[in-house]
Amino acid sequence: MEYIKRAMEPVLKKSWQTFKSVLLTGPRQVGKSTTLKEIFSDVPKITFDDGFDLNAALSDPILFLRDNPPPLSLDEVQYAPNIFPEIKRICDRSEQYGRYLLTGSQRYDLMENVTESLSGRVAIHELQGLSMREIKKIDFNRRFVPTDEYLAARKKCIVPYDNIWQRIHRGFNPELQFEEKDWQTYWSGYVQTYIERDVSKIINIKDRMSFITFMTAAAARTGQMLNYSSIADDVGKSVATIKEWMSVLETSGLVFMLQPYGSSALTRAIKTPKMFFRDTGLVCYLTRWLTPDTVRVSSMNGFIFETFVLSEILKTFSNSGTDPRFSVFYYRGKDKKRVRRNGTEESYVSEIDIIIHEDGTLYPIEVKMTARPTAAEAKAFDVLDLDRTKTRGKGIILCLCERPSHLKEDLLAVPLEYV
């Protein structure tokens, strides 16, 4: 299978040169091991999927690492948590960078051990499925912050995104980019393997079918504010169980919790996060949209399209070495007011799909499945002016238009290819 060049490669190479260890996390089958093998082909690799090596590491980590000196690549390292203190000891004895390459798809246990043992000694990066930039072989790896300068630079390497709903439906894991791979068989095996190999290592799942039902109920709510009670009613489990299971999806990288933008000036903002799946192909499989056309005209098409766009934005941050959780938010609340005919004021609900916070500036973004957006669709943007501690940047509507165009002086319609 042909290797697809990953945008994160320069970031990983730089971290290898400036840190003693590099940890690459991310969901199952997004290409972590393949990427490290491609760019660090001279580093010996051991995978803890192999029972012999795992048993050796678990029984005597000191002897195991003595027999396998650095530089060394350890795949699925979360299966051997007792190896972290010994890696720390080896790193502390040497001033040399580039000692260990670590990968893992279970962020919960993995991050706990890293925090305790390797803090300050490891560069942590998260790899997701392929971005559209990677699929289209676009050599541009800046995070999406819609300044005039960014848009001008991005314009130089624009490639049309053809058959966008086919890509949204199929998904973005590397194996799925080859047409001979059967879509339904792939995702069926993915879900089963995820539950057997990842979920069961984190929590005790007695009823696997209930967990699949939970995943389906969650997928049907992608792009919406998280409501544990609603999901619990669908699954027939307690709210406490649903909260535990949702944390598994989040920490294993399958979902992203988009946090509300917080400001003391926005006193009536909703504090509930919005939950997004990281791969639209998995959403389509779980919710049984079996063809691109059926999902395109479905009742979920707006939520799935927004899920796709947010996922692409998040990838630009991760692939450039930046954690998006500190920069990407949304707003929904009743901070805006209007005057009634009788002269009284009333508050009303307004929403901004995405807010990017960069260097004290807030960039409001709406996501629309239209080729002809209007300025009225961005009427909520000025609620950010209430926050006097920040500057409101130029707003954009990410949509299906052919080229950037001004809708107002401070508002642009921008094709999604500019992400």
Disulfide bonds with the S-S distance in Angstrom:
none
